[in-house]
């Protein structure tokens, strides 16, 4: 079989990568071609994505990949969820896309809830209401700038916006659209009632595509500029990075609903695949949300603020003149005794950047827990709290779906933190299977191969087993796990009763 050369454009909330996937019919070989920073830009109190930089960096990366591989058969983009660009009738961006951490939604949360209550929004869409969601972002834009109703022709979610830059095709893909809080929980298409209540014109969102397809050849102006082969295709693959990662798991289609997954990075995303959306009161009260898979099935999950807290601590200490590597942080945490003090990683106070150490200490004081004696103990508090929060979500997933979870697949950069992986196995009592680190990239390549008809869903497990190795971590029983878990849940409960800043 002739080798197929594909490019995964994997955009994260701090960096972007172009990674090539070469498929020879038996395995996929990944190679990083180019990496660039992708931090939101703060301007006059607002946070924007630098879309011009993103476009230029991707072009540069494509030129590097072309020189390396001589031919590129296709490219596809996956990103984080919820963010978007507003296009005019002339196909131009009206504003730079806002980051989900932009504060403009703060004044509109209650106004939106008055139009559609949080419980009803969950029942209608399957998504937990949150201030980062597309539905609230769009509602805030319309309230702030009523003229957008006359100016906007299309809303494109981030991966689809970038695909549009390279193909000229305007369309939104199912997995990324499932993060918006604008899809109907039953039909999994745009929910007319929610859109009407929020005054969002339905034509803005266009026709939804599921299962991927070829958008078309890369724009001739770009292929000429970069000296690419003109028949290179822009592919609408799996747009959401977590949905992309699930495609890369080396498990059969039949086994997918018997395991849980943890996407471990800046965010921690814990969930399991289900055949349909779960919109029970139990699921709503547990904070679970529903998002889509590439084949149209469902992911029941919860988003937690994950290694973001560790990343912020590292940045904070570097500003003070001490560069502490992630590996050194793990060594210091391993060498420190557990203080049996815990934070709620999902508390709103930890979602904003800056002063993270102070915020952790404030949380502990307000919940009447002992403060860390040293830096290693502080890091251990965060890591243990993350692992215990994973346990809580896993317990909820088993209870609400009434199906046992046989194992946990962990993937993403966070699996390089061996302490977190081991504690996750120990605290949940489940065997943890790690890999690949580049799961979203691998899934992006898989989705392109499936769209091009070069790889079937049934053959994917074999190809994944040929393409990377996994590790299995068997759980041990830590001392006083029940006491630790009870203390963690009490800390979470106590924090909700006080104001922590």
C-alpha positions in Angstrom: 0.0 0.0 0.0 1.3 3.5 -0.9 2.1 5.6 2.2 -0.5 8.2 3.0 0.9 11.5 4.4 -1.5 13.4 6.6 -1.2 16.5 8.8 -2.9 16.8 12.2 -3.2 20.5 13.2 -3.7 20.1 17.0 -4.5 23.5 18.6 -4.5 23.8 22.4 -5.1 26.7 24.7 -1.3 27.3 25.1 0.3 25.8 22.0 -0.3 24.5 18.5 1.4 21.6 16.7 1.5 20.3 13.2 2.2 16.6 13.4 2.5 14.3 10.4 1.0 10.8 10.4 2.3 8.4 7.8 0.1 5.4 7.2 1.5 2.3 5.4 -1.6 0.2 5.8 -0.4 -1.4 9.1 0.7 1.4 11.4 0.8 5.1 11.8 4.1 6.9 12.4 3.8 10.3 14.0 6.4 13.0 13.7 6.3 16.6 15.0 6.8 19.0 12.1 6.3 22.3 13.9 5.2 23.7 17.2 4.2 27.2 18.1 2.8 29.1 21.1 -0.9 29.9 21.1 -1.7 32.1 24.1 -4.7 34.3 24.3 -3.9 38.0 23.9 -5.2 40.4 26.6 -6.3 43.8 25.2 -8.2 46.4 27.2 -9.5 43.8 29.7 -10.6 41.3 27.0 -9.0 38.0 25.9 -8.7 37.1 22.2 -7.2 34.4 20.1 -4.6 35.7 17.7 -6.1 34.0 14.6 -3.8 35.7 12.2 -0.8 34.3 14.0 -2.4 30.9 14.1 -3.0 31.0 10.3 0.5 32.1 9.6 2.1 29.5 11.9 0.1 26.7 10.4 1.2 27.8 6.9 4.8 27.8 8.0 4.4 24.4 9.5 2.8 23.0 6.3 5.8 24.3 4.3 8.2 22.5 6.7 6.2 19.3 6.4 6.1 19.5 2.6 9.8 19.8 2.4 10.2 16.8 4.7 7.6 14.5 3.1 7.5 15.7 -0.5 3.7 15.2 -0.6 0.8 15.9 1.7 -2.5 14.1 1.1 -4.6 15.9 3.7 -4.9 18.0 6.8 -7.5 18.4 9.5 -7.8 20.6 12.6 -8.8 19.7 16.2 -9.1 22.2 19.0 -10.6 22.8 22.5 -14.3 23.4 22.6 -16.8 26.3 22.9 -15.0 29.2 21.2 -15.9 30.5 17.7 -15.6 33.3 15.1 -18.3 35.5 13.7 -18.2 35.8 9.9 -19.9 38.5 7.9 -21.8 38.0 4.6 -18.4 38.7 2.9 -16.8 35.8 4.8 -14.7 38.1 6.9 -14.3 37.9 10.7 -16.2 40.6 12.5 -14.1 40.4 15.7 -11.1 38.4 16.7 -12.4 35.2 18.4 -12.6 35.6 22.2 -11.0 33.1 24.6 -13.4 31.1 26.8 -11.6 32.8 29.7 -12.8 36.2 28.5 -14.8 38.0 31.3 -17.5 39.4 29.0 -20.0 36.7 30.0 -19.9 37.6 33.7 -22.8 40.1 33.5 -25.1 38.0 31.5 -25.3 34.6 33.3 -28.4 35.5 35.3 -30.1 37.2 32.3 -29.7 34.0 30.3 -31.0 31.9 33.2 -34.1 34.1 33.3 -34.8 33.1 29.7 -34.0 29.4 30.1 -33.3 27.9 33.5 -30.2 25.8 34.1 -32.2 22.6 34.7 -34.2 23.1 31.5 -31.0 24.0 29.5 -29.5 20.7 30.7 -32.6 18.7 29.8 -32.8 20.3 26.3 -29.2 20.2 25.4 -27.5 17.6 27.7 -24.8 20.2 28.5 -24.1 21.6 32.0 -24.6 25.4 32.1 -21.2 27.1 32.4 -19.9 30.6 31.9 -17.4 29.4 29.2 -20.1 27.7 27.1 -20.8 28.9 23.5 -24.5 29.5 24.3 -23.6 32.1 27.0 -20.8 33.6 24.9 -23.1 34.1 22.0 -25.9 35.5 24.2 -23.5 38.0 25.7 -22.3 39.1 22.2 -25.8 39.7 21.0 -26.7 41.7 24.1 -23.6 43.7 24.0 -23.6 44.4 20.3 -27.2 44.1 18.8 -25.9 45.1 15.4 -24.3 41.6 15.0 -27.8 40.3 14.1 -27.6 42.2 10.8 -23.9 41.8 10.2 -23.2 38.1 11.0 -23.9 35.4 8.4 -22.2 32.4 10.0 -20.7 31.3 13.3 -17.8 28.9 12.9 -16.4 26.9 15.8 -12.6 27.1 16.2 -11.6 24.0 14.2 -14.1 24.7 11.5 -13.0 28.4 11.4 -9.4 27.3 10.8 -10.5 24.7 8.2 -12.4 27.6 6.5 -9.2 29.6 6.3 -7.6 26.8 4.3 -10.6 25.4 2.3 -13.0 28.3 1.9 -15.8 26.0 3.2 -18.1 27.1 6.0 -19.5 24.3 8.0 -19.7 23.1 11.7 -18.8 19.5 12.8 -20.8 17.5 15.3 -18.2 16.7 18.0 -17.1 20.4 18.4 -20.8 21.5 18.1 -21.7 19.2 21.0 -19.7 21.5 23.4 -21.8 24.5 22.6 -25.0 23.9 24.7 -27.0 24.5 21.5 -27.7 21.0 20.3 -30.9 19.1 21.1 -30.2 16.2 23.5 -32.5 13.8 21.5 -32.0 14.8 17.8 -28.3 15.9 18.3 -29.0 18.8 15.8 -29.3 22.5 16.6 -32.1 23.1 19.2 -34.5 25.6 17.8 -36.1 26.4 21.2 -32.8 27.2 22.9 -31.6 29.3 19.9 -34.9 31.2 19.9 -34.8 31.9 23.6 -31.3 33.3 23.3 -32.1 35.3 20.1 -29.5 33.3 18.1 -30.5 33.1 14.5 -30.4 29.4 13.5 -29.0 30.2 10.0 -25.8 31.4 11.8 -24.8 27.8 12.6 -25.5 26.2 9.2 -25.9 22.5 8.5 -24.2 20.2 11.0 -21.9 17.4 9.6 -21.4 14.1 11.5 -18.7 11.4 10.8 -16.5 13.7 8.8 -16.0 14.3 5.1 -13.6 16.0 2.6 -14.3 19.7 2.6 -12.3 20.1 -0.6 -8.8 20.8 -1.9 -6.6 23.4 -0.1 -7.1 26.9 -1.6 -5.0 27.3 -4.7 -3.5 30.6 -3.4 -2.2 28.8 -0.4 -0.9 25.7 -2.3 0.9 28.0 -4.7 2.4 30.2 -2.0 3.7 27.2 0.0 4.5 25.0 -3.0 2.2 22.2 -1.9 0.7 19.6 -4.1 -2.5 21.2 -5.3 -4.6 18.0 -4.7 -4.0 18.1 -1.0 -7.3 17.9 0.7 -8.7 19.8 3.7 -10.7 17.3 5.7 -13.4 17.9 8.2 -12.4 15.2 10.6 -13.0 15.0 14.4 -13.0 18.7 15.5 -12.9 18.3 19.3 -9.6 17.2 20.8 -11.1 14.9 23.4 -13.4 13.2 20.9 -10.3 12.9 18.7 -8.4 11.2 21.4 -11.1 8.6 21.9 -10.6 7.4 18.3 -7.0 6.6 19.2 -7.7 4.2 22.1 -6.7 0.6 21.3 -10.0 -1.0 22.2 -12.7 -2.6 20.1 -16.0 -0.9 19.3 -17.8 -3.4 21.6 -15.6 -2.6 24.6 -15.8 1.1 24.4 -18.8 1.4 26.7 -17.2 -0.7 29.4 -14.3 1.6 30.2 -13.8 5.1 31.3 -11.4 7.7 29.9 -9.4 10.5 31.5 -8.0 13.2 29.2 -5.2 14.6 31.3 -3.8 18.0 30.4 -4.6 21.6 31.3 -8.1 20.4 31.8 -9.0 17.0 33.1 -11.9 15.4 31.3 -13.3 12.2 32.8 -16.1 10.2 31.2 -17.4 7.2 29.4 -19.0 6.5 26.1 -22.7 5.8 26.0 -25.1 5.1 23.1 -27.3 8.1 23.8 -27.4 11.2 26.0 -28.0 10.9 29.7 -30.2 13.8 30.9 -31.5 12.5 34.3 -31.8 14.7 37.4 -29.0 12.5 38.9 -26.6 13.4 36.0 -27.4 17.1 36.3 -26.9 17.2 40.1 -23.6 15.3 39.7 -22.3 17.9 37.3 -22.1 15.5 34.3 -22.4 16.8 30.8 -22.9 15.2 27.4 -20.7 15.6 24.3 -20.5 13.8 21.0 -18.2 11.2 19.5 -17.1 11.0 15.9 -19.6 8.3 15.0 -22.5 10.2 16.5 -22.6 8.4 19.8 -22.3 10.1 23.2 -19.6 11.0 25.8 -21.0 11.4 29.4 -18.3 13.3 31.2 -17.2 16.0 33.6 -14.7 18.8 32.9 -12.3 19.6 35.8 -9.7 22.2 36.1 -6.7 19.8 35.9 -3.0 20.3 35.5 -3.7 24.0 34.9 -3.2 24.5 38.7 0.2 22.9 38.5 1.1 24.9 35.4 0.1 28.1 37.1 2.2 27.2 40.2 5.2 26.6 38.0 4.7 29.9 36.2 4.3 31.8 39.5 7.5 30.4 40.9 9.4 31.2 37.7 8.3 34.8 38.0 9.9 34.8 41.5 13.2 33.6 40.0 13.0 29.8 40.5 12.4 27.5 37.6 10.9 24.3 38.9 10.5 21.6 36.2 7.4 19.4 36.3 9.6 16.4 37.0 11.1 18.1 40.0 7.7 19.0 41.2 6.7 15.3 41.2 9.9 14.3 43.0 9.3 16.9 45.7 5.6 15.8 46.1 6.6 12.1 46.3 9.2 12.9 49.0 6.5 14.7 51.1 4.1 13.1 53.5 0.4 13.5 52.7 -1.1 16.3 54.9 -4.6 14.9 54.4 -5.7 18.3 53.2 -7.5 18.8 49.9 -8.8 21.4 47.5 -11.7 21.2 45.0 -9.9 21.5 41.6 -13.2 22.5 40.0 -13.8 25.4 42.3 -14.2 28.6 40.3 -11.4 30.3 42.2 -8.9 28.0 40.5 -10.0 28.7 36.9 -8.5 32.2 36.7 -4.8 32.7 36.2 -2.5 34.2 38.9 -1.7 33.9 42.6 -2.4 30.1 42.6 -0.4 29.3 45.7 -2.2 32.0 47.6 -5.6 30.7 46.3 -4.7 27.2 47.5 -3.8 28.4 51.0 -6.9 30.5 51.1 -9.0 27.5 50.2 -7.4 25.5 53.0 -7.8 28.2 55.6 -11.5 28.7 54.7 -12.2 25.0 54.9 -10.2 24.7 58.2 -7.5 22.4 56.9 -3.8 22.4 57.7 -1.5 24.5 55.5 1.4 22.8 53.6 4.7 22.8 55.4 6.7 23.0 52.2 6.5 23.2 48.5 6.4 19.4 48.0 3.5 19.1 50.3 1.6 21.9 48.5 2.1 20.0 45.2 1.0 16.7 46.8 -2.2 18.4 48.0 -3.0 19.3 44.4 -2.1 15.9 42.9 -4.0 14.0 45.5 -7.0 16.3 45.1 -7.0 15.7 41.4 -6.9 11.9 41.8 -9.7 12.0 44.4 -11.8 14.2 42.1 -11.3 11.6 39.4 -12.5 8.9 41.8 -15.6 11.0 42.6 -16.5 11.3 38.9 -15.8 7.6 38.2 -18.1 6.7 41.1 -20.8 8.9 39.7 -20.5 7.5 36.2 -20.9 4.0 37.4 -23.9 4.9 39.6 -25.8 7.0 37.1 -25.3 4.7 34.1 -25.8 1.6 36.3 -22.9 -0.1 34.5 -19.5 -1.1 36.1 -16.3 0.4 34.7 -13.8 -2.3 34.0 -10.7 -0.1 33.4 -9.6 3.5 32.9 -7.8 4.7 29.8 -5.7 7.8 30.6 -4.1 9.8 27.7 -2.5 13.2 27.1 0.5 14.9 28.4 -0.5 14.5 32.0 0.2 10.7 31.9 3.9 11.7 32.1 3.1 12.6 35.8 3.5 9.0 37.1 2.4 10.0 40.6 -1.0 11.2 39.3 -1.4 8.1 37.3 -0.6 5.8 40.2 -2.8 7.6 42.6 -5.7 7.5 40.1 -5.3 3.7 40.0 -5.0 3.4 43.8 -7.9 5.8 44.6 -10.4 4.4 42.0 -9.4 0.8 42.5 -9.3 0.4 38.7 -6.5 -0.7 36.4 -5.3 2.3 34.5 -4.1 2.0 30.9 -1.9 4.9 29.7 -1.2 6.0 26.2 -0.8 7.5 23.8 0.6 10.9 25.0 -0.4 12.3 21.6 -3.9 10.8 21.7 -5.7 13.8 20.1 -3.2 13.9 17.3 -3.4 10.2 16.6 -7.2 10.3 16.6 -7.1 13.3 14.2 -5.1 11.2 11.8 -7.4 8.2 12.3 -10.5 10.3 11.5 -8.8 11.5 8.2 -8.0 7.9 7.2 -11.6 6.9 7.9 -12.9 9.8 5.9 -10.6 8.9 3.0 -11.7 5.2 3.1 -8.2 4.0 4.0 -9.0 2.6 7.4 -12.2 1.1 8.7 -13.5 1.5 12.3 -13.2 -2.2 12.8 -9.5 -2.3 11.8 -8.6 0.8 13.9 -7.8 -1.2 17.1 -5.2 -3.4 15.3 -3.6 -0.4 13.7 -3.4 1.4 17.1 -1.8 -1.6 18.7 0.8 -1.6 15.9 1.4 2.1 16.3 2.2 2.6 20.0 2.5 0.7 23.3 0.5 1.2 26.4 1.3 0.7 30.1 -1.0 -1.0 32.6 -1.0 0.2 36.2 -2.6 -2.2 38.6 -4.1 -0.5 41.7 -2.9 -1.1 45.3 -5.0 -0.2 48.4 -3.7 3.0 50.1 -3.9 3.4 53.8 -7.2 4.9 55.0 -8.6 5.5 51.5 -12.1 5.9 53.0 -10.9 8.6 55.4 -9.1 10.5 52.6 -12.1 10.3 50.4 -14.4 11.5 53.2 -12.1 14.4 54.0 -11.9 15.4 50.3 -15.7 15.4 50.0 -16.1 17.4 53.2 -13.6 20.0 51.9 -15.5 20.3 48.7 -18.8 20.6 50.6 -17.4 23.2 53.0 -16.0 25.3 50.3 -19.4 25.7 48.7 -20.6 27.3 51.9 -18.0 30.0 52.1 -16.6 32.6 49.7 -13.1 31.9 48.7 -11.1 34.4 46.7 
